[in-house]
Amino acid sequence: MRVAPISVAERSLAAGAWQWAGLAAVATAALVADQVTKHIVTRTLALDDSVHVVGPLSIHHVQNSGIAFGLFASATVVVTVVTAGAVIWMLAFFARSGSRHPVLPAALGLLIGGSVSNLIDRIRLHHVTDFVDLKWWPAFNLADTFIVVGVAILAVALVATDRTPKPPRRTLDVAAR
């Protein structure tokens, strides 16, 4: 008699309905928040006008045709194509791995929502409206913040996942003697 090994079914890492719903909710909230704040700033402040809020924080209406720190300002088409490609890649990654870690819907939702919001502006206006000015840092918008926070969440999750668990600490039970 020949014994055949029993195959072990692996759990699918593909995103399920709840992961997609979480991703969509976070991405939509990020996109709407960013678009609403940009709309308020463009309707309230003329270009280059500023309103002091508190401490180093001001609302300063500026336009940025590049990416972070104004880099690639003359390459709006390239930035648009690369951003669209990144969003498509994130969606494909999420479709395959959305249930891999519980923070993926939130982290990728922030990344996708922020990226799509800035992408909409680049396509529609050929620039992005920035307005959060801390005086010691170039102006940015909520989408930029969502992208940075999403990346930070992913980084922390990766570091936490990659940590090797510590072996249990052995203690001497004196009472057992």
N, C-alpha and C positions, 0 to 999 in steps of 0.2 A: 504494500500500500504506500502510495506516495502522498506526502503532506505538502500542500501548497500554502505559501504564506498568505495571510489575510491582509488585504490592503486596508490602510487606514484612510478614511475620508478626511480630507482637509477642509477646514472652515474657509469659506469664501471671504476674501477681503474686499470684495466689491461693495460699493456704497449701496445701502438699502434705502427704502422710502424715507425713513426717519432721518438718515444722514443727509439725503438730498433736501429734505424740508428744512433742516437746520442750516445747511449751506445757503439755500435760497433766502431764508429769513435774514441771516446775517448780512449777506451780500446786498440784498435789497435795502435793508436799513442803512448800511454804509453809503450806498449810492444816493439814496434819498437825502440823508443828512448832509452829504457833501454838496449835492446840487442845490439844496435849499439855502445853505449858508453862502455859497457862491452867488446865488441869485440875490440874496439880501445885500451882500457887499456891493455887487455891481449896480444895484438900484439905489443904494444909499450913499455910496462914496464915489466921487469922480476918480479916474485913474490917477494914481500917485497921491491921493489924499489919505490922511491917516487920522485915527482917533485913539488917544491914549486910554487904556483900560485901567491897568494897575501895575505898579512896579515897572519891569521892563516890557510888559505885554502891551502891544498896540494892535489895532486892526488897520492894516495898510494895504490898500488896493493896488496890486501889481499884476502884471501879466508875464507869463513865462512860456516861451515857445519851445523850450528845451525840456530836460528832465531835471533831476535834483541839482541844485546850485547853478542852474542855467546851462548846464552842459548840453552839448549837441543842439544848440538853439537854432542852427541853420539846417538841421536834419529832421524836421517835423515829420516828413513822410516815413523815414526810416524808423523813427521812434514809434510812430503809429503802427507800423507793420510789426515791429518787434513786440510791442505791447499786446497787440491782438494775438500774435503767436503764443506769447506767454500765457494769456488767459485761456486759449484753447488747450495748451499743454496742461495747465492746472486742472481744467475740467476733465480731461482725459485721465490724468493721474488720480483724481478724486473718484472717477467712475470705477477704476480698477482697485483703489486702495482706501476708499472712504471709511471703511469700518476698521481700518488698521489701528487707529488711535482715536480716543474719544474727543480730542481737541481739534481734529482735522476739519470738521465742518465750520467751527468758529474761526480758526486761523486762516483757512483758505477762503472762507466767506469774506473776511476782512480784506485779504489780498485781492480777491476777484472784484469785490464791490468798489474798492478804492481805485484799482486799475481801470475798470470799466468806466467809472465816473470821469477820470482824467482822460480816458480814450474818447469818450463822448465829446468832451470839450475840444480836444485836438481835432477831431473830425469836423465838428460844427463851427468852431471859432478859430482854429489853427493856433490856439494857445490855451494855457491853463490859467485860471485866476487863482492867485495866491493872496493870502491876507493875514495870516497869523505871523506877527512880527515880534520877535523876542530881542531885537536890537543886536544881539551877539551871534545870531544865526540867520541865514537867509530866510526870507518869508516862505511860508508853506501853506497848505490847505488841509482840510480834514482827510481827504483821500490819501494824502501823503502820510498822515498820522496813522490811518488805518493800515496802510501797507507796512509801515515800520512795526506796528504792534503785532500784525499777523506774522511777520517774519520772526519777531522776538518770541512769540508763542511757539512757533514751529521749532526754533532753536532750543528753547527750554525743554520742549517735549522730546526732541531728539537726544539731548544730553541726558535727560532723566531715563529714557528708554535704553540708551546704550550703557548705562552704568551697570556694572556687574554686581549682583546682590552680594552682600557681605555674608559670610558663613555665620550660622547662629553662634552666639557666644556661649561657651561652655562654662557653667558655674559648678562649683563644688557644693554638693548638698550635704552638709555636715549632719543634719538630722537623720539622713538615711543610713548612717553607719551604725 
